[in-house]
Amino acid sequence: MSKDELALYTIYRSSAAWRVRIALNLKGLKYESRPVDWNGESMKEVLSLNPAARIPVLVHNGKVLTESLAIVEYINETFPGPKFLPTDAYKRHQSRAIALHIACGIQPLQIGRTNDKVEELAGAGTGPKWAAYWLYRGIEELEQMVAKTAGKYAIGDEVTIADVCIPSILFNARRWNADISAFPVLLAIEKNLSEIPAFADAHPSKQLDAPKA
Ligand SMILES: N[C@@H](CCC(=O)N[C@@H](CS)C(=O)NCC(=O)O)C(=O)O
């Protein structure tokens, strides 16, 4: 048996959990998937582990890890296998800048708690419009960023932490009806990533708690 015990508190369409699933898969790590029900008992367990009440939480040999990008970097440093951060300092910066643009500049503006508060303050139906606006705007900026750096993937032809963040934000854009059809660089990167098993297996549709088709 492996000395590494890994358990991931996840929700199939959580974009932040999706990033961690990709990182675990890229390293070829086996982990126990613990799907969380927002309104159920499992959420109490998450709260006891993460005071910020957010998914994902990864438990590695009893150590509790929160914040998806910090978890991805921990996985990168702790386990053998492919590295998600380029050895070149400038490329490493670029990959982190793209990851942070997505994880801090776009994603928090369209999560459940944000949309719910917008609805509460601005009225019924405003949450989805808010989410679509910020997704479109952030992804339009992202397209310009990757147009300067991309090869097959976001930073040239190596898979980096930037790529770990791209599929879920495009998925969320479609979910909230933001039209991303005019962003060819991102769409090509998304297609190339979808051909990598570690990315394909992390897709929401492949998760234990995904709705049955
Ligand atoms: N910065 C956190 C964000 C985590 C996050 O926003 N998770 C979402 C699911 S994708 C969540 O737990 N949302 C709870 C809410 O909307 O209240 C991370 O990257 O781990």
The ligand as a Tripos MOL2 file, in Angstrom:
@<TRIPOS>MOLECULE
LIG
   20    19     1     0     0
SMALL
NO_CHARGES

@<TRIPOS>ATOM
      1 N1         -9.7880   30.5350   -3.5830 N.3       1 LIG1
      2 C1        -10.4340   29.2750   -3.3330 C.3       1 LIG1
      3 C2        -11.8340   29.3250   -3.9110 C.3       1 LIG1
      4 C3        -12.6010   28.0960   -3.6140 C.3       1 LIG1
      5 C4        -14.0160   28.2570   -4.0900 C.2       1 LIG1
      6 O1        -14.4760   29.3470   -4.4450 O.2       1 LIG1
      7 N2        -14.7110   27.1640   -4.1090 N.am      1 LIG1
      8 C5        -16.1080   27.2330   -4.4710 C.3       1 LIG1
      9 C6        -16.4870   26.0820   -5.3180 C.3       1 LIG1
     10 S1        -15.6540   26.2780   -6.8950 S.3       1 LIG1
     11 C7        -16.8570   27.2520   -3.2070 C.2       1 LIG1
     12 O2        -16.5020   26.5480   -2.2830 O.2       1 LIG1
     13 N3        -17.8930   28.0860   -3.1710 N.am      1 LIG1
     14 C8        -18.6320   28.2780   -1.9820 C.3       1 LIG1
     15 C9        -19.5510   29.4410   -2.0590 C.2       1 LIG1
     16 O3        -19.8640   29.8780   -3.1500 O.co2     1 LIG1
     17 O4        -19.9560   29.8630   -1.0030 O.co2     1 LIG1
     18 C10        -9.6340   28.1440   -3.9840 C.2       1 LIG1
     19 O5         -9.0440   28.3880   -5.0310 O.co2     1 LIG1
     20 O6         -9.6020   27.0340   -3.4270 O.co2     1 LIG1
@<TRIPOS>BOND
     1     1     2 1
     2     2     3 1
     3     2    18 1
     4     3     4 1
     5     4     5 1
     6     5     6 2
     7     5     7 1
     8     7     8 1
     9     8     9 1
    10     8    11 1
    11     9    10 1
    12    11    12 2
    13    11    13 1
    14    13    14 1
    15    14    15 1
    16    15    16 2
    17    15    17 1
    18    18    19 2
    19    18    20 1
@<TRIPOS>SUBSTRUCTURE
     1 LIG1         1 GROUP 0 **** ****
